[in-house]
């Protein structure tokens, strides 16, 4: 799924593809905010994104809809 992270005082959002479920992402964010630590999100290529939890403005995630390719309509 695609996750967009809005960081305070930064005009562009961070966009990451992850294999984590929405529940895992929400649980990780909740824990990071409660502890005042880092929000850590693994990407689908084996890397990680680390963001200070207190700097996160918003988090948006979308389902696992396949991207459409081509010009035909379905």
C-alpha positions as CSV (number, residue, x, y, z in Angstrom):
1,X,0.0,0.0,0.0
2,X,1.1,3.6,-0.5
3,X,1.7,5.8,2.6
4,X,2.0,9.5,2.5
5,X,3.7,11.2,5.5
6,X,3.3,15.0,6.0
7,X,6.1,16.4,8.0
8,X,5.8,19.8,9.8
9,X,7.7,22.7,8.2
10,X,8.5,20.6,5.1
11,X,6.5,21.5,1.9
12,X,6.7,18.0,0.3
13,X,5.3,14.9,1.7
14,X,7.2,11.6,1.9
15,X,5.6,8.9,-0.2
16,X,6.5,5.2,0.4
17,X,5.2,1.8,-0.8
18,X,5.1,-0.7,2.1
19,X,3.9,-4.2,2.6
20,X,2.7,-3.4,6.1
21,X,-1.0,-3.5,6.8
22,X,-3.0,-0.4,7.8
23,X,-3.3,-1.7,11.3
24,X,0.5,-2.2,11.6
25,X,1.1,1.3,10.4
26,X,-1.4,2.8,12.7
27,X,-0.1,0.8,15.7
28,X,3.5,1.9,14.9
29,X,2.5,5.5,14.7
30,X,0.5,5.4,17.9
31,X,3.4,3.8,19.7
32,X,6.0,6.3,18.4
33,X,3.8,9.3,19.3
34,X,3.2,7.9,22.8
35,X,6.9,7.3,23.4
36,X,8.0,10.5,21.7
37,X,10.4,8.6,19.6
38,X,10.9,7.7,15.9
39,X,8.2,6.5,13.6
40,X,9.8,3.7,11.6
41,X,8.1,2.4,8.5
42,X,9.7,-0.4,6.3
43,X,9.4,0.0,2.6
44,X,8.7,-2.8,0.1
45,X,12.3,-2.9,-1.0
46,X,13.8,-3.7,2.4
47,X,14.6,-0.1,3.4
48,X,13.2,1.9,6.2
49,X,11.9,5.5,6.6
50,X,12.5,7.1,10.0
51,X,10.7,10.3,11.0
52,X,10.6,12.0,14.4
53,X,7.0,11.2,15.7
54,X,6.5,14.7,17.1
55,X,7.2,16.3,13.6
56,X,4.5,14.2,11.8
57,X,1.7,16.5,10.6
58,X,-0.5,13.8,9.0
59,X,-0.3,10.2,7.7
60,X,-2.4,9.1,4.7
61,X,-2.6,5.5,3.4
62,X,-4.4,4.0,0.5
63,X,-5.5,0.5,-0.3
64,X,-3.6,-1.9,-2.5
65,X,-5.4,-0.9,-5.7
66,X,-3.4,-1.8,-8.8
67,X,-2.2,1.1,-10.8
68,X,-3.8,1.4,-14.2
69,X,-1.6,1.3,-17.3
70,X,-2.7,2.3,-20.8
71,X,-5.5,4.4,-22.2
72,X,-8.4,2.0,-22.3
73,X,-11.3,2.3,-19.9
74,X,-12.5,-0.6,-17.8
